[in-house]
Every structure is written in structure tokens, then in C-alpha cells.
Amino acid sequence: MRVQITHLGRQPYRPVWDLQTRHHKAIVDWKIARRRAGLDETIDAPDRPLNHLLFVEHDHVLTLGKSGDAANLVVSEARLEELGVAYVPINRGGDITYHGPGQIVAYPILDLELFKPDIGWYMRTLEEAVIRTCADFGLSAGRVDGLTGAWIEPEKGLGARKIAALGVKTSRWVTMHGLAFNVNTDLDFFNLIVPCGIADRGVTSLERELGQTIEMEEAVNRLQGHLSELLGGFSPANSGVEIT
């Protein structure tokens, strides 16, 4: 399986959302056209659009999922403007979250019919990639029953701290959006919201838990490796920056 891996560096939110949307639409439209023509969707079809995996650090932004509650934004939009924080309602699942510098955001645009057509499996796979990346840095992470994401000290109940949030959208088994992993994130920005709509648990980062700044490139490479392994050992296609 070939996946184009693109490291976008630091970018504002909307152009990357547009890029995801273009990649997602290309795969969905291809699948629809093949089915209408009575053709199968073989993995080796020469005109099949590539799957993609985008990595990015965003400028300060709050995103609200389609099922989210706008009341979980706890400051005024005027205050956000003062702080230079964008606010973007979007089409993924989940509630409100923050993206910003020091946070790895990974956007897989994958046709799960080529991997495993199971949303639960896919979400657990994203979580597991973060859990294994935390372990690479000597930090134990896990899951909290009934909640998505990766957590530090999940056994502590209300003392558990979220280190990575998940929110995805799928159409015809093609994914977009993904995960946000707090590496060196300024956690004060989470005070602007009720993170993911969960009021009774906190958020954290690798930097806070380990007491030292983490090399972002190393963290991205570790996360990329675990995603590749867990998704079946995909081989990267040529990568490059594609923001327009």
C-alpha cells in the first residue's frame, strides 16, 4: 500500500482543511465513478488516487466538530481575536478542541476498504500510535473507557489527563481529519474551551509530563513510524508541500 506522506510545517488551519478536502474528494469521486461503471476498486488500478498522510503544526485555532456544543467555547470571539486565535466550525466528529504550535496534527486521508473497513478499529489504531509514541519517550499512556483519545494515568479516573485528541470524518470509507498530539503545546490555550466537551478531566503534553522540551521532528518521525506499522506497513510515496 502506497501512502503519500507530506510534512507541511506550520500552517493556518483553513488551507490545510481545503487540502484534505481535495484529497478526500478525489478518492470518493473515483470510487463512485468506478461503481457506476460496474468496475471493481482494485488496489492496483492505475488511475486510483493516492492515500495521504499529512503532518502539520497549526497556527492558533479552535475547531468545533459538527456534533459539538458552541457553549464549550468559554470566552468571547472578541477575546479570541485579541489573542490571535481563529475559530472554525468544521465537519468532523467530536466537540471543540485547540490546535497550535508545539502540537503534532496528523491527517490520514485513507480508503479504509484498502486497510480494514472498521471505524472502531481505525480510531483505536490512531490512539495506539500515540500510546506507542509516548512509550518511546518513556511515558506510559492508555485509554479511558467511553472516551476517545490517549490519556496519561487513565486509571486515576478524574485525575487522567488527555495528551491526544481524535476527531474524524468518513465518507464511503474514506477518512479525513485525524489526531492532535500535544508535544510542546502551550496548554494555557485549552483554558479558552471545555476541551472535547469534557469538563472534569485535564489536558497535558509530553513536555509537561517529562519536564523537558521534546524535539518535534523526532516525535513526528516516531508517530509516523507507528502509524505505518499499525496500518499494515504502508510504503511512502514521494512527499512534498502541496499547500496552494
Residue pairs with C-beta under 8 A, 6 or more apart in sequence:
1 43
1 51
1 114
1 115
1 231
1 232
1 233
1 234
1 235
2 50
2 51
2 234
2 235
2 236
2 237
3 50
3 51
3 52
3 53
3 108
3 110
3 228
3 234
3 235
3 236
3 237
4 50
4 51
4 52
4 53
4 236
4 237
4 238
4 239
5 52
5 53
5 55
5 224
5 236
5 237
5 239
6 52
6 53
6 54
6 55
6 239
6 240
6 241
6 242
7 55
7 56
7 220
7 239
7 241
8 16
8 54
8 55
8 56
8 241
8 242
8 243
9 56
9 57
9 241
10 56
10 57
10 58
10 59
10 101
11 56
11 57
11 58
11 59
11 243
12 58
12 59
12 61
12 86
13 58
13 59
13 61
13 63
13 86
13 88
13 99
14 86
14 88
15 243
15 244
16 54
16 56
16 58
16 107
16 243
17 88
17 90
19 54
19 242
19 243
19 244
20 54
20 107
20 109
20 176
20 177
21 176
23 49
23 50
23 52
23 109
23 176
24 109
24 171
24 174
24 175
24 176
26 49
27 49
27 51
27 109
27 111
27 174
28 171
28 172
28 174
30 47
30 48
30 49
31 41
31 111
31 172
31 174
32 172
34 40
34 41
34 45
35 41
41 48
41 113
42 48
43 114
50 237
51 108
51 109
51 110
51 111
51 114
51 234
52 107
52 108
52 109
52 110
53 106
53 107
53 108
53 109
53 110
53 224
53 227
54 106
54 107
54 108
54 109
55 104
55 105
55 106
55 107
55 220
55 223
55 224
56 105
56 107
57 100
57 101
57 102
57 103
57 104
57 105
57 216
58 99
58 100
58 101
58 103
58 105
59 84
59 86
59 100
59 101
60 83
60 84
60 85
60 86
60 98
60 99
60 100
60 101
60 189
61 85
61 86
61 87
61 88
61 98
61 99
61 100
62 73
62 80
62 85
62 86
62 87
62 88
62 96
62 97
62 98
62 99
62 192
62 193
63 88
63 89
63 90
63 92
63 96
63 97
63 99
63 167
64 70
64 72
64 73
64 87
64 88
64 89
64 90
64 95
64 96
65 90
65 92
65 93
65 94
65 95
65 96
65 167
66 89
66 90
66 91
66 92
66 93
67 93
67 94
67 95
68 89
68 94
68 95
68 96
68 197
69 95
69 96
69 197
70 89
70 96
72 95
72 96
72 193
72 194
72 197
73 87
73 96
73 192
73 193
74 191
74 192
74 193
74 194
75 192
77 87
79 192
80 86
80 87
80 192
83 189
83 192
85 189
85 192
90 177
91 169
92 167
92 168
92 169
92 176
92 177
93 167
93 168
93 169
93 177
94 148
94 165
94 166
94 167
94 196
95 194
95 196
95 197
96 193
96 194
96 195
96 196
96 197
97 165
97 167
97 180
97 193
97 195
97 196
98 185
98 189
98 190
98 192
98 193
98 195
99 105
99 180
100 185
100 186
100 189
101 184
101 185
101 186
102 182
102 183
102 184
102 185
102 186
102 205
102 207
102 216
103 180
103 181
103 182
103 183
103 184
103 185
104 180
104 181
104 183
104 216
104 219
104 220
104 223
105 178
105 179
105 180
105 181
106 126
106 178
106 179
106 181
106 223
106 227
107 176
107 177
107 178
108 126
108 175
108 178
108 227
108 231
109 174
109 175
109 176
110 174
110 175
110 231
111 173
111 174
112 118
112 119
112 122
112 170
112 173
112 174
112 175
113 173
115 122
115 231
115 232
116 122
117 173
119 168
119 170
122 168
122 175
123 148
123 166
123 168
125 227
125 230
125 231
126 166
126 168
126 178
126 179
126 227
127 143
127 148
127 149
127 150
127 164
127 166
127 179
128 226
128 230
129 179
129 223
129 226
129 227
129 230
130 141
130 150
130 163
130 164
130 179
130 181
130 223
131 141
131 142
131 143
131 150
132 222
132 226
132 230
133 181
133 219
133 222
133 223
133 226
134 140
134 141
134 150
134 152
134 163
134 206
135 141
136 222
137 206
137 210
137 214
137 219
137 222
138 210
139 152
139 206
139 209
139 210
140 152
141 150
141 151
141 152
141 154
141 163
142 150
142 151
142 154
142 155
143 149
143 150
143 151
143 154
144 151
144 154
144 160
144 201
147 198
148 165
148 166
148 196
149 162
149 163
149 164
149 165
149 166
149 196
150 162
150 163
150 164
150 181
151 160
151 161
151 162
151 163
151 201
152 160
152 161
152 162
152 163
152 204
152 209
153 159
153 160
153 161
154 160
158 200
158 201
159 201
160 201
161 201
161 202
161 203
161 204
161 209
162 195
162 196
162 198
162 201
162 202
162 203
162 204
163 181
163 182
163 203
163 204
163 205
163 206
163 209
164 179
164 180
164 181
164 182
165 179
165 180
165 195
165 196
166 178
166 179
166 180
167 177
167 178
168 175
168 176
168 177
168 178
169 175
169 176
169 177
170 176
181 219
181 223
182 203
182 204
182 205
182 206
183 205
183 206
183 207
183 214
183 216
183 219
184 205
184 206
184 207
184 213
184 214
184 216
185 205
185 207
187 203
187 204
187 205
187 208
190 203
195 203
206 214
206 219
207 213
207 214
228 234
228 236
